[in-house]
């Protein structure tokens, strides 16, 4: 199985979004987690399905929430650079490449 690794700030973004939906409406966090897991499963099974966003990073959009997952496929390993809210400043996370 392909390994998925998160940038430490991408992990924080995911946890922040999870906590936000947990407090917003009862039960919404479960739907958010299911959606994240679904998209991660699709990324793991076929990373080339998603369009190149910049450099070698690809973007996977969530269907039911305004987030996307920015990732790179590195020799059978998926590296998640960011969990991005669609209303945030575009490409704010590019400085994470260093």
PDB file as gemmi writes it, atoms N, CA and C in Angstrom:
CRYST1    1.000    1.000    1.000  90.00  90.00  90.00 P 1                      
ATOM      1  N   UNK A   1       0.838  -1.189   0.000  1.00  0.00           N  
ATOM      2  CA  UNK A   1       0.000   0.000   0.000  1.00  0.00           C  
ATOM      3  C   UNK A   1       0.878   1.244   0.000  1.00  0.00           C  
ATOM      4  N   UNK A   2       0.456   2.240  -0.750  1.00  0.00           N  
ATOM      5  CA  UNK A   2       1.205   3.490  -0.847  1.00  0.00           C  
ATOM      6  C   UNK A   2       1.112   4.255   0.473  1.00  0.00           C  
ATOM      7  N   UNK A   3       2.254   4.717   0.931  1.00  0.00           N  
ATOM      8  CA  UNK A   3       2.340   5.471   2.179  1.00  0.00           C  
ATOM      9  C   UNK A   3       1.951   6.926   1.924  1.00  0.00           C  
ATOM     10  N   UNK A   4       1.230   7.520   2.869  1.00  0.00           N  
ATOM     11  CA  UNK A   4       0.873   8.942   2.808  1.00  0.00           C  
ATOM     12  C   UNK A   4       1.525   9.645   3.992  1.00  0.00           C  
ATOM     13  N   UNK A   5       2.305  10.683   3.683  1.00  0.00           N  
ATOM     14  CA  UNK A   5       2.956  11.502   4.706  1.00  0.00           C  
ATOM     15  C   UNK A   5       2.438  12.930   4.586  1.00  0.00           C  
ATOM     16  N   UNK A   6       2.239  13.566   5.732  1.00  0.00           N  
ATOM     17  CA  UNK A   6       1.749  14.936   5.782  1.00  0.00           C  
ATOM     18  C   UNK A   6       2.860  15.886   6.202  1.00  0.00           C  
ATOM     19  N   UNK A   7       2.936  17.034   5.536  1.00  0.00           N  
ATOM     20  CA  UNK A   7       3.757  18.127   6.046  1.00  0.00           C  
ATOM     21  C   UNK A   7       3.162  18.497   7.402  1.00  0.00           C  
ATOM     22  N   UNK A   8       3.980  18.890   8.359  1.00  0.00           N  
ATOM     23  CA  UNK A   8       3.461  19.162   9.706  1.00  0.00           C  
ATOM     24  C   UNK A   8       2.386  20.256   9.704  1.00  0.00           C  
ATOM     25  N   UNK A   9       2.493  21.249   8.819  1.00  0.00           N  
ATOM     26  CA  UNK A   9       1.475  22.289   8.758  1.00  0.00           C  
ATOM     27  C   UNK A   9       0.209  21.804   8.063  1.00  0.00           C  
ATOM     28  N   UNK A  10       0.330  20.872   7.128  1.00  0.00           N  
ATOM     29  CA  UNK A  10      -0.851  20.282   6.492  1.00  0.00           C  
ATOM     30  C   UNK A  10      -1.645  19.488   7.520  1.00  0.00           C  
ATOM     31  N   UNK A  11      -0.937  18.804   8.385  1.00  0.00           N  
ATOM     32  CA  UNK A  11      -1.613  18.056   9.447  1.00  0.00           C  
ATOM     33  C   UNK A  11      -2.364  19.009  10.375  1.00  0.00           C  
ATOM     34  N   UNK A  12      -1.744  20.141  10.703  1.00  0.00           N  
ATOM     35  CA  UNK A  12      -2.405  21.142  11.548  1.00  0.00           C  
ATOM     36  C   UNK A  12      -3.632  21.731  10.848  1.00  0.00           C  
ATOM     37  N   UNK A  13      -3.526  21.952   9.539  1.00  0.00           N  
ATOM     38  CA  UNK A  13      -4.671  22.472   8.782  1.00  0.00           C  
ATOM     39  C   UNK A  13      -5.834  21.489   8.825  1.00  0.00           C  
ATOM     40  N   UNK A  14      -5.525  20.216   8.694  1.00  0.00           N  
ATOM     41  CA  UNK A  14      -6.561  19.189   8.738  1.00  0.00           C  
ATOM     42  C   UNK A  14      -7.224  19.157  10.116  1.00  0.00           C  
ATOM     43  N   UNK A  15      -6.432  19.205  11.166  1.00  0.00           N  
ATOM     44  CA  UNK A  15      -6.977  19.179  12.521  1.00  0.00           C  
ATOM     45  C   UNK A  15      -7.798  20.436  12.821  1.00  0.00           C  
ATOM     46  N   UNK A  16      -7.341  21.563  12.322  1.00  0.00           N  
ATOM     47  CA  UNK A  16      -8.083  22.811  12.519  1.00  0.00           C  
ATOM     48  C   UNK A  16      -9.448  22.730  11.826  1.00  0.00           C  
ATOM     49  N   UNK A  17      -9.467  22.259  10.588  1.00  0.00           N  
ATOM     50  CA  UNK A  17     -10.733  22.126   9.851  1.00  0.00           C  
ATOM     51  C   UNK A  17     -11.653  21.134  10.546  1.00  0.00           C  
ATOM     52  N   UNK A  18     -11.085  20.019  11.010  1.00  0.00           N  
ATOM     53  CA  UNK A  18     -11.890  19.020  11.728  1.00  0.00           C  
ATOM     54  C   UNK A  18     -12.539  19.633  12.961  1.00  0.00           C  
ATOM     55  N   UNK A  19     -11.751  20.371  13.735  1.00  0.00           N  
ATOM     56  CA  UNK A  19     -12.280  20.994  14.950  1.00  0.00           C  
ATOM     57  C   UNK A  19     -13.348  22.039  14.627  1.00  0.00           C  
ATOM     58  N   UNK A  20     -13.143  22.774  13.541  1.00  0.00           N  
ATOM     59  CA  UNK A  20     -14.122  23.782  13.126  1.00  0.00           C  
ATOM     60  C   UNK A  20     -15.469  23.123  12.824  1.00  0.00           C  
ATOM     61  N   UNK A  21     -15.456  22.064  12.019  1.00  0.00           N  
ATOM     62  CA  UNK A  21     -16.707  21.396  11.664  1.00  0.00           C  
ATOM     63  C   UNK A  21     -17.325  20.666  12.850  1.00  0.00           C  
ATOM     64  N   UNK A  22     -16.496  20.247  13.784  1.00  0.00           N  
ATOM     65  CA  UNK A  22     -17.010  19.594  14.984  1.00  0.00           C  
ATOM     66  C   UNK A  22     -17.824  20.571  15.832  1.00  0.00           C  
ATOM     67  N   UNK A  23     -17.407  21.826  15.862  1.00  0.00           N  
ATOM     68  CA  UNK A  23     -18.095  22.837  16.657  1.00  0.00           C  
ATOM     69  C   UNK A  23     -19.244  23.510  15.894  1.00  0.00           C  
ATOM     70  N   UNK A  24     -19.214  23.457  14.577  1.00  0.00           N  
ATOM     71  CA  UNK A  24     -20.198  24.179  13.766  1.00  0.00           C  
ATOM     72  C   UNK A  24     -21.596  23.565  13.852  1.00  0.00           C  
ATOM     73  N   UNK A  25     -21.713  22.304  13.517  1.00  0.00           N  
ATOM     74  CA  UNK A  25     -23.004  21.611  13.511  1.00  0.00           C  
ATOM     75  C   UNK A  25     -22.770  20.181  13.990  1.00  0.00           C  
ATOM     76  N   UNK A  26     -23.630  19.713  14.871  1.00  0.00           N  
ATOM     77  CA  UNK A  26     -23.486  18.350  15.378  1.00  0.00           C  
ATOM     78  C   UNK A  26     -23.513  17.348  14.222  1.00  0.00           C  
ATOM     79  N   UNK A  27     -22.530  16.468  14.175  1.00  0.00           N  
ATOM     80  CA  UNK A  27     -22.469  15.419  13.162  1.00  0.00           C  
ATOM     81  C   UNK A  27     -21.762  15.803  11.877  1.00  0.00           C  
ATOM     82  N   UNK A  28     -21.494  17.091  11.663  1.00  0.00           N  
ATOM     83  CA  UNK A  28     -20.853  17.521  10.423  1.00  0.00           C  
ATOM     84  C   UNK A  28     -19.407  17.051  10.338  1.00  0.00           C  
ATOM     85  N   UNK A  29     -18.744  16.965  11.478  1.00  0.00           N  
ATOM     86  CA  UNK A  29     -17.346  16.535  11.470  1.00  0.00           C  
ATOM     87  C   UNK A  29     -17.204  15.120  10.926  1.00  0.00           C  
ATOM     88  N   UNK A  30     -18.180  14.264  11.198  1.00  0.00           N  
ATOM     89  CA  UNK A  30     -18.123  12.894  10.683  1.00  0.00           C  
ATOM     90  C   UNK A  30     -18.169  12.896   9.157  1.00  0.00           C  
ATOM     91  N   UNK A  31     -19.019  13.740   8.585  1.00  0.00           N  
ATOM     92  CA  UNK A  31     -19.103  13.848   7.127  1.00  0.00           C  
ATOM     93  C   UNK A  31     -17.801  14.387   6.540  1.00  0.00           C  
ATOM     94  N   UNK A  32     -17.193  15.339   7.244  1.00  0.00           N  
ATOM     95  CA  UNK A  32     -15.916  15.897   6.796  1.00  0.00           C  
ATOM     96  C   UNK A  32     -14.829  14.823   6.784  1.00  0.00           C  
ATOM     97  N   UNK A  33     -14.746  14.055   7.845  1.00  0.00           N  
ATOM     98  CA  UNK A  33     -13.729  13.001   7.945  1.00  0.00           C  
ATOM     99  C   UNK A  33     -13.947  11.938   6.873  1.00  0.00           C  
ATOM    100  N   UNK A  34     -15.187  11.556   6.652  1.00  0.00           N  
ATOM    101  CA  UNK A  34     -15.491  10.567   5.603  1.00  0.00           C  
ATOM    102  C   UNK A  34     -15.049  11.095   4.246  1.00  0.00           C  
ATOM    103  N   UNK A  35     -15.307  12.368   3.987  1.00  0.00           N  
ATOM    104  CA  UNK A  35     -14.907  12.972   2.705  1.00  0.00           C  
ATOM    105  C   UNK A  35     -13.391  13.008   2.556  1.00  0.00           C  
ATOM    106  N   UNK A  36     -12.681  13.388   3.602  1.00  0.00           N  
ATOM    107  CA  UNK A  36     -11.210  13.401   3.566  1.00  0.00           C  
ATOM    108  C   UNK A  36     -10.692  11.989   3.296  1.00  0.00           C  
ATOM    109  N   UNK A  37     -11.209  11.007   4.010  1.00  0.00           N  
ATOM    110  CA  UNK A  37     -10.764   9.627   3.823  1.00  0.00           C  
ATOM    111  C   UNK A  37     -11.046   9.137   2.406  1.00  0.00           C  
ATOM    112  N   UNK A  38     -12.191   9.511   1.855  1.00  0.00           N  
ATOM    113  CA  UNK A  38     -12.543   9.118   0.494  1.00  0.00           C  
ATOM    114  C   UNK A  38     -11.535   9.680  -0.520  1.00  0.00           C  
ATOM    115  N   UNK A  39     -11.222  10.968  -0.385  1.00  0.00           N  
ATOM    116  CA  UNK A  39     -10.288  11.598  -1.320  1.00  0.00           C  
ATOM    117  C   UNK A  39      -8.882  11.027  -1.143  1.00  0.00           C  
ATOM    118  N   UNK A  40      -8.460  10.789   0.090  1.00  0.00           N  
ATOM    119  CA  UNK A  40      -7.142  10.187   0.313  1.00  0.00           C  
ATOM    120  C   UNK A  40      -7.066   8.779  -0.287  1.00  0.00           C  
ATOM    121  N   UNK A  41      -8.152   8.047  -0.213  1.00  0.00           N  
ATOM    122  CA  UNK A  41      -8.196   6.714  -0.822  1.00  0.00           C  
ATOM    123  C   UNK A  41      -8.060   6.814  -2.339  1.00  0.00           C  
ATOM    124  N   UNK A  42      -8.736   7.785  -2.938  1.00  0.00           N  
ATOM    125  CA  UNK A  42      -8.620   7.998  -4.389  1.00  0.00           C  
ATOM    126  C   UNK A  42      -7.207   8.412  -4.769  1.00  0.00           C  
ATOM    127  N   UNK A  43      -6.592   9.287  -3.976  1.00  0.00           N  
ATOM    128  CA  UNK A  43      -5.211   9.710  -4.231  1.00  0.00           C  
ATOM    129  C   UNK A  43      -4.288   8.503  -4.159  1.00  0.00           C  
ATOM    130  N   UNK A  44      -4.462   7.695  -3.137  1.00  0.00           N  
ATOM    131  CA  UNK A  44      -3.616   6.522  -2.936  1.00  0.00           C  
ATOM    132  C   UNK A  44      -3.756   5.527  -4.088  1.00  0.00           C  
ATOM    133  N   UNK A  45      -4.971   5.343  -4.578  1.00  0.00           N  
ATOM    134  CA  UNK A  45      -5.196   4.328  -5.609  1.00  0.00           C  
ATOM    135  C   UNK A  45      -4.794   4.813  -7.004  1.00  0.00           C  
ATOM    136  N   UNK A  46      -4.908   6.109  -7.271  1.00  0.00           N  
ATOM    137  CA  UNK A  46      -4.561   6.610  -8.600  1.00  0.00           C  
ATOM    138  C   UNK A  46      -4.163   8.083  -8.529  1.00  0.00           C  
ATOM    139  N   UNK A  47      -2.963   8.398  -8.061  1.00  0.00           N  
ATOM    140  CA  UNK A  47      -2.565   9.795  -7.898  1.00  0.00           C  
ATOM    141  C   UNK A  47      -2.503  10.583  -9.211  1.00  0.00           C  
ATOM    142  N   UNK A  48      -2.284   9.898 -10.326  1.00  0.00           N  
ATOM    143  CA  UNK A  48      -2.186  10.596 -11.607  1.00  0.00           C  
ATOM    144  C   UNK A  48      -3.540  11.036 -12.147  1.00  0.00           C  
ATOM    145  N   UNK A  49      -4.602  10.637 -11.477  1.00  0.00           N  
ATOM    146  CA  UNK A  49      -5.959  11.037 -11.856  1.00  0.00           C  
ATOM    147  C   UNK A  49      -6.173  12.538 -11.670  1.00  0.00           C  
ATOM    148  N   UNK A  50      -5.413  13.142 -10.788  1.00  0.00           N  
ATOM    149  CA  UNK A  50      -5.637  14.535 -10.405  1.00  0.00           C  
ATOM    150  C   UNK A  50      -4.730  15.462 -11.208  1.00  0.00           C  
ATOM    151  N   UNK A  51      -5.219  16.655 -11.533  1.00  0.00           N  
ATOM    152  CA  UNK A  51      -4.439  17.570 -12.373  1.00  0.00           C  
ATOM    153  C   UNK A  51      -3.233  18.153 -11.635  1.00  0.00           C  
ATOM    154  N   UNK A  52      -2.198  18.415 -12.406  1.00  0.00           N  
ATOM    155  CA  UNK A  52      -1.024  19.098 -11.861  1.00  0.00           C  
ATOM    156  C   UNK A  52      -1.428  20.535 -11.572  1.00  0.00           C  
ATOM    157  N   UNK A  53      -1.101  20.993 -10.377  1.00  0.00           N  
ATOM    158  CA  UNK A  53      -1.490  22.328  -9.929  1.00  0.00           C  
ATOM    159  C   UNK A  53      -0.331  23.308 -10.074  1.00  0.00           C  
ATOM    160  N   UNK A  54       0.832  22.934  -9.576  1.00  0.00           N  
ATOM    161  CA  UNK A  54       2.058  23.695  -9.778  1.00  0.00           C  
ATOM    162  C   UNK A  54       3.228  22.752  -9.532  1.00  0.00           C  
ATOM    163  N   UNK A  55       4.336  23.039 -10.220  1.00  0.00           N  
ATOM    164  CA  UNK A  55       5.509  22.156 -10.178  1.00  0.00           C  
ATOM    165  C   UNK A  55       5.044  20.716 -10.382  1.00  0.00           C  
ATOM    166  N   UNK A  56       5.369  19.830  -9.474  1.00  0.00           N  
ATOM    167  CA  UNK A  56       4.929  18.437  -9.579  1.00  0.00           C  
ATOM    168  C   UNK A  56       3.800  18.132  -8.596  1.00  0.00           C  
ATOM    169  N   UNK A  57       3.218  19.169  -8.028  1.00  0.00           N  
ATOM    170  CA  UNK A  57       2.140  18.992  -7.068  1.00  0.00           C  
ATOM    171  C   UNK A  57       0.796  18.967  -7.775  1.00  0.00           C  
ATOM    172  N   UNK A  58      -0.070  18.108  -7.283  1.00  0.00           N  
ATOM    173  CA  UNK A  58      -1.401  17.929  -7.849  1.00  0.00           C  
ATOM    174  C   UNK A  58      -2.448  18.405  -6.845  1.00  0.00           C  
ATOM    175  N   UNK A  59      -3.654  18.635  -7.338  1.00  0.00           N  
ATOM    176  CA  UNK A  59      -4.736  19.101  -6.475  1.00  0.00           C  
ATOM    177  C   UNK A  59      -5.923  18.147  -6.566  1.00  0.00           C  
ATOM    178  N   UNK A  60      -6.385  17.718  -5.394  1.00  0.00           N  
ATOM    179  CA  UNK A  60      -7.594  16.894  -5.299  1.00  0.00           C  
ATOM    180  C   UNK A  60      -8.644  17.690  -4.543  1.00  0.00           C  
ATOM    181  N   UNK A  61      -9.758  17.954  -5.205  1.00  0.00           N  
ATOM    182  CA  UNK A  61     -10.836  18.723  -4.586  1.00  0.00           C  
ATOM    183  C   UNK A  61     -11.764  17.813  -3.789  1.00  0.00           C  
ATOM    184  N   UNK A  62     -12.190  18.283  -2.636  1.00  0.00           N  
ATOM    185  CA  UNK A  62     -13.241  17.591  -1.910  1.00  0.00           C  
ATOM    186  C   UNK A  62     -14.561  17.929  -2.584  1.00  0.00           C  
ATOM    187  N   UNK A  63     -15.499  17.019  -2.563  1.00  0.00           N  
ATOM    188  CA  UNK A  63     -16.773  17.220  -3.246  1.00  0.00           C  
ATOM    189  C   UNK A  63     -17.751  18.050  -2.430  1.00  0.00           C  
ATOM    190  N   UNK A  64     -17.769  17.846  -1.115  1.00  0.00           N  
ATOM    191  CA  UNK A  64     -18.820  18.433  -0.294  1.00  0.00           C  
ATOM    192  C   UNK A  64     -18.341  19.541   0.638  1.00  0.00           C  
ATOM    193  N   UNK A  65     -17.059  19.803   0.646  1.00  0.00           N  
ATOM    194  CA  UNK A  65     -16.496  20.828   1.520  1.00  0.00           C  
ATOM    195  C   UNK A  65     -15.547  21.687   0.694  1.00  0.00           C  
ATOM    196  N   UNK A  66     -15.386  22.969   1.065  1.00  0.00           N  
ATOM    197  CA  UNK A  66     -14.564  23.882   0.256  1.00  0.00           C  
ATOM    198  C   UNK A  66     -13.063  23.733   0.529  1.00  0.00           C  
ATOM    199  N   UNK A  67     -12.562  22.524   0.407  1.00  0.00           N  
ATOM    200  CA  UNK A  67     -11.144  22.243   0.640  1.00  0.00           C  
ATOM    201  C   UNK A  67     -10.562  21.453  -0.518  1.00  0.00           C  
ATOM    202  N   UNK A  68      -9.251  21.571  -0.670  1.00  0.00           N  
ATOM    203  CA  UNK A  68      -8.533  20.728  -1.612  1.00  0.00           C  
ATOM    204  C   UNK A  68      -7.275  20.214  -0.925  1.00  0.00           C  
ATOM    205  N   UNK A  69      -6.769  19.123  -1.441  1.00  0.00           N  
ATOM    206  CA  UNK A  69      -5.549  18.511  -0.918  1.00  0.00           C  
ATOM    207  C   UNK A  69      -4.472  18.687  -1.972  1.00  0.00           C  
ATOM    208  N   UNK A  70      -3.385  19.336  -1.593  1.00  0.00           N  
ATOM    209  CA  UNK A  70      -2.250  19.543  -2.487  1.00  0.00           C  
ATOM    210  C   UNK A  70      -1.223  18.469  -2.141  1.00  0.00           C  
ATOM    211  N   UNK A  71      -0.833  17.689  -3.151  1.00  0.00           N  
ATOM    212  CA  UNK A  71       0.047  16.550  -2.873  1.00  0.00           C  
ATOM    213  C   UNK A  71       0.996  16.287  -4.031  1.00  0.00           C  
ATOM    214  N   UNK A  72       2.004  15.476  -3.740  1.00  0.00           N  
ATOM    215  CA  UNK A  72       2.979  15.043  -4.733  1.00  0.00           C  
ATOM    216  C   UNK A  72       3.131  13.541  -4.607  1.00  0.00           C  
ATOM    217  N   UNK A  73       3.278  12.882  -5.731  1.00  0.00           N  
ATOM    218  CA  UNK A  73       3.530  11.444  -5.763  1.00  0.00           C  
ATOM    219  C   UNK A  73       5.030  11.255  -5.989  1.00  0.00           C  
ATOM    220  N   UNK A  74       5.714  10.761  -4.967  1.00  0.00           N  
ATOM    221  CA  UNK A  74       7.161  10.563  -5.031  1.00  0.00           C  
ATOM    222  C   UNK A  74       7.503   9.096  -4.943  1.00  0.00           C  
ATOM    223  N   UNK A  75       7.697   8.464  -6.084  1.00  0.00           N  
ATOM    224  CA  UNK A  75       8.154   7.071  -6.117  1.00  0.00           C  
ATOM    225  C   UNK A  75       7.352   6.166  -5.187  1.00  0.00           C  
ATOM    226  N   UNK A  76       6.038   6.185  -5.356  1.00  0.00           N  
ATOM    227  CA  UNK A  76       5.190   5.309  -4.566  1.00  0.00           C  
ATOM    228  C   UNK A  76       4.876   5.826  -3.173  1.00  0.00           C  
ATOM    229  N   UNK A  77       5.196   7.056  -2.892  1.00  0.00           N  
ATOM    230  CA  UNK A  77       4.889   7.691  -1.602  1.00  0.00           C  
ATOM    231  C   UNK A  77       4.136   8.984  -1.889  1.00  0.00           C  
ATOM    232  N   UNK A  78       3.049   9.209  -1.190  1.00  0.00           N  
ATOM    233  CA  UNK A  78       2.268  10.435  -1.351  1.00  0.00           C  
ATOM    234  C   UNK A  78       2.676  11.410  -0.252  1.00  0.00           C  
ATOM    235  N   UNK A  79       3.015  12.623  -0.658  1.00  0.00           N  
ATOM    236  CA  UNK A  79       3.394  13.667   0.286  1.00  0.00           C  
ATOM    237  C   UNK A  79       2.340  14.773   0.216  1.00  0.00           C  
ATOM    238  N   UNK A  80       1.602  14.978   1.315  1.00  0.00           N  
ATOM    239  CA  UNK A  80       0.572  16.012   1.394  1.00  0.00           C  
ATOM    240  C   UNK A  80       1.230  17.309   1.850  1.00  0.00           C  
ATOM    241  N   UNK A  81       1.216  18.300   0.972  1.00  0.00           N  
ATOM    242  CA  UNK A  81       1.825  19.587   1.284  1.00  0.00           C  
ATOM    243  C   UNK A  81       0.866  20.489   2.051  1.00  0.00           C  
ATOM    244  N   UNK A  82      -0.419  20.445   1.689  1.00  0.00           N  
ATOM    245  CA  UNK A  82      -1.382  21.356   2.315  1.00  0.00           C  
ATOM    246  C   UNK A  82      -2.805  20.824   2.189  1.00  0.00           C  
ATOM    247  N   UNK A  83      -3.614  21.172   3.174  1.00  0.00           N  
ATOM    248  CA  UNK A  83      -5.062  20.988   3.132  1.00  0.00           C  
ATOM    249  C   UNK A  83      -5.607  22.410   3.057  1.00  0.00           C  
ATOM    250  N   UNK A  84      -6.062  22.808   1.891  1.00  0.00           N  
ATOM    251  CA  UNK A  84      -6.314  24.213   1.593  1.00  0.00           C  
ATOM    252  C   UNK A  84      -7.804  24.522   1.548  1.00  0.00           C  
ATOM    253  N   UNK A  85      -8.204  25.545   2.290  1.00  0.00           N  
ATOM    254  CA  UNK A  85      -9.561  26.077   2.148  1.00  0.00           C  
ATOM    255  C   UNK A  85      -9.583  26.901   0.875  1.00  0.00           C  
ATOM    256  N   UNK A  86     -10.600  26.736   0.066  1.00  0.00           N  
ATOM    257  CA  UNK A  86     -10.656  27.378  -1.249  1.00  0.00           C  
ATOM    258  C   UNK A  86     -10.737  28.902  -1.197  1.00  0.00           C  
ATOM    259  N   UNK A  87     -11.083  29.456  -0.039  1.00  0.00           N  
ATOM    260  CA  UNK A  87     -11.196  30.914   0.072  1.00  0.00           C  
ATOM    261  C   UNK A  87      -9.927  31.561   0.624  1.00  0.00           C  
ATOM    262  N   UNK A  88      -8.916  30.763   0.895  1.00  0.00           N  
ATOM    263  CA  UNK A  88      -7.666  31.335   1.413  1.00  0.00           C  
ATOM    264  C   UNK A  88      -6.832  31.892   0.278  1.00  0.00           C  
ATOM    265  N   UNK A  89      -5.830  32.627   0.652  1.00  0.00           N  
ATOM    266  CA  UNK A  89      -4.909  33.191  -0.325  1.00  0.00           C  
ATOM    267  C   UNK A  89      -4.303  32.063  -1.171  1.00  0.00           C  
ATOM    268  N   UNK A  90      -4.363  32.167  -2.482  1.00  0.00           N  
ATOM    269  CA  UNK A  90      -3.836  31.092  -3.344  1.00  0.00           C  
ATOM    270  C   UNK A  90      -2.339  30.850  -3.129  1.00  0.00           C  
ATOM    271  N   UNK A  91      -1.992  29.598  -3.080  1.00  0.00           N  
ATOM    272  CA  UNK A  91      -0.600  29.133  -3.011  1.00  0.00           C  
ATOM    273  C   UNK A  91       0.195  29.735  -1.844  1.00  0.00           C  
ATOM    274  N   UNK A  92      -0.469  30.014  -0.742  1.00  0.00           N  
ATOM    275  CA  UNK A  92       0.217  30.547   0.441  1.00  0.00           C  
ATOM    276  C   UNK A  92       1.246  29.567   0.988  1.00  0.00           C  
ATOM    277  N   UNK A  93       1.135  28.321   0.638  1.00  0.00           N  
ATOM    278  CA  UNK A  93       1.937  27.237   1.211  1.00  0.00           C  
ATOM    279  C   UNK A  93       3.201  26.922   0.402  1.00  0.00           C  
ATOM    280  N   UNK A  94       3.473  27.658  -0.677  1.00  0.00           N  
ATOM    281  CA  UNK A  94       4.630  27.315  -1.508  1.00  0.00           C  
ATOM    282  C   UNK A  94       5.953  27.446  -0.757  1.00  0.00           C  
ATOM    283  N   UNK A  95       5.986  28.269   0.273  1.00  0.00           N  
ATOM    284  CA  UNK A  95       7.228  28.392   1.057  1.00  0.00           C  
ATOM    285  C   UNK A  95       7.539  27.117   1.846  1.00  0.00           C  
ATOM    286  N   UNK A  96       6.622  26.177   1.887  1.00  0.00           N  
ATOM    287  CA  UNK A  96       6.854  24.900   2.568  1.00  0.00           C  
ATOM    288  C   UNK A  96       7.755  23.987   1.755  1.00  0.00           C  
ATOM    289  N   UNK A  97       8.030  24.346   0.538  1.00  0.00           N  
ATOM    290  CA  UNK A  97       8.828  23.496  -0.333  1.00  0.00           C  
ATOM    291  C   UNK A  97      10.283  23.449   0.082  1.00  0.00           C  
ATOM    292  N   UNK A  98      10.723  24.414   0.870  1.00  0.00           N  
ATOM    293  CA  UNK A  98      12.138  24.462   1.284  1.00  0.00           C  
ATOM    294  C   UNK A  98      12.494  23.389   2.282  1.00  0.00           C  
TER     295      UNK A  98                                                      
END                                                                             
